[in-house]
Amino acid sequence: MGEPGFWDNQESAQATMNQLKQVNVTLKPLSELITGAEDLGVMLEFAEEDGGDEMVGEIQQTVTRLTEEFDKVELQAMLSAPEDASSAYVAIQSGEGGTDAQDFAETLLRMYQRWAETRGFSTELLETSPAEEAGIHSATLAIRGPYVYGLLKGETGNHRLIRMSPFDSAHRRQTSFAAVDVTPELDDSYSVEIAWDDPLEVREDIFRSGGAGGQKVNKTDSAIRLTHLPSNTVVQCQNERSQHQNRALARKMMIAKLYQIEMDRRENESAAKRGQKSRIGFGGGTIRSYVLHPESYCKDNRSDYKTSHPQAALDGDLDPWINAYLRWAMMQNK
């Protein structure tokens, strides 16, 4: 990065910067942990020489801090798959539950945006389909940063919300569902064979962007929808003003989707051979329940992790759920 002309090629420079971020995510916490362990050794030597207990409190605090840091390093080590280091596309689709489900889908979108913000990741809303009364039918969010996919891959599946419906005049209890699908944003080192110009393999639809974006977006037929006919996989992008830009990003999303489908197929075959259940995928079983009434709790149906603060999760405090899933997944693979 210190070489002359490093920034002459912006795309190459950005790729190197991203690589540096990924390396630092792994090396920096490990280096700090090693330094902390050495400092603890020195503190213990002083404590033994003095024979007093003045340093006991400080030693206990240091042990607690190092234990927490070690847990973080251990979790990072779980993200060993090549695609784990990637950024991610998060697709959200409202399910059963009418207007409540559409409102829930928008709540999940906001949840992932807030989580990304607290983590220092950047977000880009690639497409959204607003619902008639409230909420959204669907949306696709790009979250960019080191190891975003590795952290969020456990979010794929159905999410369930139970609450007193604000859209029911009688305020009856309503159960609603929304599905989440997380795929890695892959770089050019990943390749998937797709015949883009073959109408029997890929159908391209061009349409006018809707929803938020301003008048200039809505006046141009720039949005792109791609359908991979053999797998019936659909992606669309309407974020960019240029049809060419939307097409390029939609193709990138399609490659990521098809890559993920192949990875899931291999993982499910491997799980079947081990006598384990297949991965719960997009539109499959319910992975998490957010219960606001009559009780108040949030529970992950895989790891059994449960808290009495569902609103905290809905407000973007997802790290405890991510950590619980990763530890559960690690045990499943042992």
C-alpha positions as CSV (number, residue, x, y, z in Angstrom):
1,M,0.0,0.0,0.0
2,G,3.0,2.3,0.5
3,E,4.2,1.8,-3.1
4,P,3.9,4.7,-5.5
5,G,0.9,4.5,-7.8
6,F,-1.0,2.2,-5.4
7,W,-4.2,4.3,-5.9
8,D,-3.9,4.5,-9.7
9,N,-6.1,1.4,-10.0
10,Q,-9.0,2.1,-7.7
11,E,-10.5,-1.3,-8.0
12,S,-7.3,-3.1,-7.3
13,A,-6.5,-0.8,-4.4
14,Q,-9.9,-1.4,-2.8
15,A,-9.5,-5.1,-3.1
16,T,-6.1,-4.8,-1.2
17,M,-7.8,-2.6,1.4
18,N,-10.5,-5.2,1.9
19,Q,-7.8,-7.9,2.2
20,L,-6.1,-5.9,4.9
21,K,-9.3,-5.5,6.8
22,Q,-9.9,-9.3,6.7
23,V,-6.3,-10.0,7.9
24,N,-6.6,-7.5,10.7
25,V,-9.9,-9.0,11.9
26,T,-8.0,-12.2,12.5
27,L,-4.6,-11.0,13.6
28,K,-5.3,-8.0,15.7
29,P,-7.5,-9.7,18.4
30,L,-5.0,-12.6,18.5
31,S,-2.0,-10.3,19.0
32,E,-3.9,-8.4,21.8
33,L,-4.7,-11.7,23.5
34,I,-1.1,-12.8,23.4
35,T,0.0,-9.5,24.8
36,G,-2.6,-9.7,27.5
37,A,-1.5,-13.2,28.5
38,E,2.1,-12.0,28.8
39,D,1.0,-9.0,31.0
40,L,-1.0,-11.4,33.2
41,G,2.1,-13.5,33.7
42,V,4.0,-10.5,34.9
43,M,1.2,-9.5,37.3
44,L,1.1,-13.0,38.8
45,E,4.9,-12.9,39.4
46,F,4.5,-9.5,41.2
47,A,1.7,-10.9,43.3
48,E,3.8,-14.0,44.3
49,E,6.8,-11.9,45.2
50,D,4.8,-9.4,47.3
51,G,2.8,-12.1,49.0
52,G,-0.1,-9.7,49.4
53,D,-3.6,-9.5,47.9
54,E,-3.5,-5.9,46.6
55,M,-3.3,-7.1,43.0
56,V,-6.0,-9.9,43.3
57,G,-8.8,-7.6,42.1
58,E,-6.8,-6.4,39.2
59,I,-5.8,-10.0,38.3
60,Q,-9.4,-11.1,38.4
61,Q,-10.5,-8.3,36.1
62,T,-7.7,-9.1,33.7
63,V,-8.7,-12.8,33.6
64,T,-12.3,-11.9,33.0
65,R,-11.3,-9.6,30.1
66,L,-8.9,-12.1,28.5
67,T,-11.6,-14.8,28.8
68,E,-14.0,-12.6,26.9
69,E,-11.4,-11.8,24.3
70,F,-10.5,-15.5,23.9
71,D,-14.2,-16.3,23.3
72,K,-14.2,-13.8,20.5
73,V,-11.0,-15.2,18.9
74,E,-12.5,-18.7,19.2
75,L,-15.6,-17.6,17.4
76,Q,-13.5,-15.9,14.7
77,A,-11.7,-19.2,14.2
78,M,-15.0,-20.9,13.4
79,L,-15.4,-18.8,10.3
80,S,-12.9,-20.9,8.3
81,A,-14.8,-21.4,5.0
82,P,-13.4,-19.3,2.2
83,E,-16.8,-17.5,1.6
84,D,-17.1,-16.7,5.4
85,A,-14.8,-13.6,4.9
86,S,-17.2,-12.1,2.3
87,S,-19.7,-9.4,2.6
88,A,-23.3,-10.6,2.2
89,Y,-26.7,-10.1,0.5
90,V,-29.6,-10.3,3.0
91,A,-33.0,-11.0,1.2
92,I,-36.2,-10.6,3.3
93,Q,-39.6,-11.9,2.1
94,S,-42.9,-11.4,4.0
95,G,-44.8,-14.7,4.6
96,E,-48.0,-15.7,6.2
97,G,-49.8,-13.1,8.3
98,G,-51.0,-10.4,5.9
99,T,-50.2,-6.8,6.9
100,D,-48.6,-8.0,10.1
101,A,-46.1,-10.2,8.1
102,Q,-45.3,-7.3,5.8
103,D,-44.7,-5.0,8.8
104,F,-42.5,-7.8,10.4
105,A,-40.5,-8.0,7.2
106,E,-39.7,-4.3,7.4
107,T,-38.8,-4.7,11.1
108,L,-36.3,-7.4,10.2
109,L,-34.8,-5.2,7.5
110,R,-34.4,-2.4,10.1
111,M,-32.9,-5.0,12.5
112,Y,-30.1,-6.0,10.1
113,Q,-29.4,-2.4,9.2
114,R,-29.0,-1.4,12.9
115,W,-26.8,-4.5,13.5
116,A,-24.6,-3.5,10.6
117,E,-24.4,0.1,11.9
118,T,-23.3,-0.9,15.4
119,R,-20.6,-3.2,13.8
120,G,-19.3,-0.4,11.6
121,F,-20.4,-2.2,8.4
122,S,-21.8,-0.3,5.4
123,T,-25.2,-1.1,4.0
124,E,-26.9,-0.6,0.6
125,L,-30.6,-1.3,-0.1
126,L,-30.5,-2.9,-3.5
127,E,-34.2,-3.3,-4.0
128,T,-37.4,-3.1,-2.0
129,S,-41.1,-3.8,-2.7
130,P,-43.3,-1.7,-0.4
131,A,-46.6,-3.2,0.7
132,E,-50.0,-1.6,0.2
133,E,-50.9,-0.8,3.8
134,A,-47.7,-1.1,5.8
135,G,-44.3,-2.7,5.7
136,I,-42.7,-4.4,2.6
137,H,-43.3,-7.5,0.5
138,S,-39.6,-8.0,0.0
139,A,-36.2,-6.3,0.1
140,T,-32.6,-7.1,-0.6
141,L,-29.9,-5.5,1.6
142,A,-26.1,-5.6,0.9
143,I,-24.0,-5.5,4.1
144,R,-20.3,-5.0,3.4
145,G,-17.5,-5.6,5.7
146,P,-15.1,-8.4,6.7
147,Y,-16.7,-11.7,7.7
148,V,-20.3,-10.4,7.3
149,Y,-21.4,-13.6,5.6
150,G,-19.8,-15.8,8.2
151,L,-21.5,-14.0,11.0
152,L,-25.0,-13.8,9.3
153,K,-25.2,-17.2,7.5
154,G,-27.2,-18.6,10.5
155,E,-29.9,-16.0,9.9
156,T,-31.2,-17.9,6.9
157,G,-34.7,-19.4,7.4
158,N,-38.1,-18.5,8.7
159,H,-38.6,-16.0,11.5
160,R,-41.8,-15.9,13.5
161,L,-43.4,-12.9,15.4
162,I,-46.2,-13.3,17.9
163,R,-47.8,-10.1,19.2
164,M,-51.0,-8.1,19.6
165,S,-51.7,-6.9,16.1
166,P,-51.6,-3.1,15.7
167,F,-53.5,-3.6,12.4
168,D,-56.5,-5.5,14.0
169,S,-59.3,-3.3,15.4
170,A,-59.9,-5.9,18.0
171,H,-56.2,-6.1,18.9
172,R,-56.1,-9.9,18.7
173,R,-53.0,-11.9,19.0
174,Q,-51.4,-12.4,15.5
175,T,-48.7,-14.9,14.4
176,S,-46.8,-13.7,11.3
177,F,-43.8,-15.0,9.4
178,A,-41.0,-13.6,7.3
179,A,-38.2,-15.5,5.5
180,V,-34.5,-14.4,5.4
181,D,-31.9,-15.6,2.9
182,V,-28.3,-14.7,3.3
183,T,-25.8,-15.3,0.5
184,P,-22.1,-14.2,0.2
185,E,-21.1,-11.4,-2.0
186,L,-18.4,-13.1,-4.0
187,D,-15.4,-11.7,-5.8
188,D,-14.1,-12.6,-9.2
189,S,-12.2,-15.6,-7.8
190,Y,-15.5,-17.5,-7.6
191,S,-17.0,-18.7,-10.9
192,V,-20.3,-20.2,-11.7
193,E,-21.1,-21.2,-15.3
194,I,-24.1,-19.2,-16.5
195,A,-25.1,-18.7,-20.2
196,W,-26.3,-15.1,-19.7
197,D,-27.3,-14.8,-23.4
198,D,-29.2,-18.0,-23.6
199,P,-33.0,-17.3,-23.2
200,L,-33.6,-20.9,-22.1
201,E,-31.2,-20.4,-19.1
202,V,-31.7,-16.8,-18.0
203,R,-34.7,-14.6,-18.5
204,E,-34.1,-10.8,-18.1
205,D,-37.0,-8.4,-17.3
206,I,-36.5,-4.7,-17.4
207,F,-39.0,-2.6,-15.5
208,R,-39.4,0.8,-13.9
209,S,-38.1,1.2,-10.4
210,G,-40.7,1.7,-7.7
211,G,-40.7,2.8,-4.1
212,A,-38.2,5.2,-2.5
213,G,-35.5,6.6,-4.7
214,G,-36.8,9.9,-6.1
215,Q,-38.4,11.0,-9.3
216,K,-35.3,10.3,-11.5
217,V,-35.3,6.7,-10.4
218,N,-39.0,6.2,-11.0
219,K,-39.0,7.8,-14.5
220,T,-36.5,5.4,-16.1
221,D,-36.9,1.7,-16.9
222,S,-33.6,0.8,-15.2
223,A,-34.5,-2.0,-12.8
224,I,-33.4,-5.5,-13.7
225,R,-34.9,-8.8,-12.7
226,L,-33.1,-12.0,-13.6
227,T,-34.6,-15.5,-13.5
228,H,-32.3,-18.6,-13.7
229,L,-34.8,-20.9,-15.3
230,P,-33.2,-24.3,-14.5
231,S,-33.3,-23.5,-10.7
232,N,-36.1,-21.0,-10.7
233,T,-33.8,-18.6,-8.9
234,V,-34.8,-14.9,-9.1
235,V,-32.9,-11.8,-8.2
236,Q,-33.5,-8.1,-9.0
237,C,-31.8,-4.8,-8.5
238,Q,-33.2,-1.3,-8.8
239,N,-30.8,0.7,-6.7
240,E,-28.7,2.2,-9.4
241,R,-29.7,4.9,-11.9
242,S,-28.1,3.0,-14.7
243,Q,-29.7,-0.1,-16.3
244,H,-26.1,-1.3,-17.0
245,Q,-25.1,-1.0,-13.3
246,N,-28.3,-2.7,-12.1
247,R,-27.7,-5.6,-14.6
248,A,-24.1,-6.0,-13.5
249,L,-25.1,-6.1,-9.8
250,A,-28.0,-8.4,-10.5
251,R,-25.7,-10.9,-12.3
252,K,-23.3,-10.7,-9.3
253,M,-26.2,-11.5,-7.0
254,M,-27.3,-14.4,-9.2
255,I,-23.8,-15.9,-9.1
256,A,-23.9,-15.7,-5.3
257,K,-27.3,-17.3,-5.2
258,L,-26.3,-20.3,-7.4
259,Y,-23.1,-20.7,-5.5
260,Q,-24.9,-20.8,-2.2
261,I,-27.4,-23.4,-3.6
262,E,-24.6,-25.6,-4.6
263,M,-22.9,-25.3,-1.3
264,D,-26.1,-26.1,0.5
265,R,-26.6,-29.1,-1.6
266,R,-23.2,-30.5,-0.8
267,E,-23.6,-29.7,2.9
268,N,-27.0,-31.4,3.0
269,E,-25.5,-34.5,1.3
270,S,-22.7,-34.6,3.8
271,A,-25.1,-34.2,6.7
272,A,-27.3,-37.0,5.4
273,K,-24.2,-39.3,5.3
274,R,-23.5,-38.4,8.9
275,G,-27.1,-39.1,9.9
276,Q,-27.8,-35.4,10.7
277,K,-30.6,-33.1,9.7
278,S,-30.1,-31.0,6.6
279,R,-29.5,-27.3,6.9
280,I,-32.6,-25.2,7.4
281,G,-32.8,-23.0,4.4
282,F,-34.8,-20.1,3.0
283,G,-38.5,-20.8,3.4
284,G,-37.8,-23.9,5.5
285,G,-38.4,-24.4,9.2
286,T,-38.7,-21.6,11.7
287,I,-35.3,-20.8,13.1
288,R,-36.3,-18.0,15.6
289,S,-39.4,-16.8,17.4
290,Y,-39.9,-13.3,18.7
291,V,-42.8,-13.5,21.2
292,L,-44.2,-10.2,22.5
293,H,-47.5,-11.5,23.8
294,P,-48.7,-13.1,26.0
295,E,-45.2,-13.8,27.2
296,S,-42.0,-11.8,26.3
297,Y,-39.1,-13.8,25.0
298,C,-37.0,-14.6,21.9
299,K,-35.8,-18.1,21.2
300,D,-33.6,-19.7,18.6
301,N,-35.0,-23.1,17.7
302,R,-31.7,-24.7,16.8
303,S,-29.3,-23.7,19.7
304,D,-32.2,-23.3,22.2
305,Y,-30.7,-19.9,23.2
306,K,-33.4,-17.8,24.8
307,T,-33.8,-14.4,26.3
308,S,-36.6,-12.4,27.9
309,H,-35.8,-9.3,25.8
310,P,-37.1,-9.8,22.2
311,Q,-37.1,-6.1,21.5
312,A,-33.4,-6.0,22.0
313,A,-32.9,-8.4,19.1
314,L,-35.4,-6.6,16.9
315,D,-33.5,-3.4,17.6
316,G,-30.3,-4.9,16.2
317,D,-28.6,-6.6,19.2
318,L,-27.9,-9.8,17.3
319,D,-24.4,-10.7,18.5
320,P,-25.6,-13.0,21.3
321,W,-27.8,-14.9,18.7
322,I,-25.0,-15.1,16.2
323,N,-22.5,-16.4,18.8
324,A,-25.0,-19.0,20.0
325,Y,-25.7,-20.2,16.5
326,L,-22.0,-20.5,15.6
327,R,-21.2,-22.5,18.8
328,W,-24.2,-24.7,18.1
329,A,-23.1,-25.3,14.5
330,M,-19.5,-26.1,15.7
331,M,-20.9,-28.8,17.9
332,Q,-23.0,-30.2,15.1
333,N,-19.9,-30.7,13.0
334,K,-17.9,-32.5,15.7
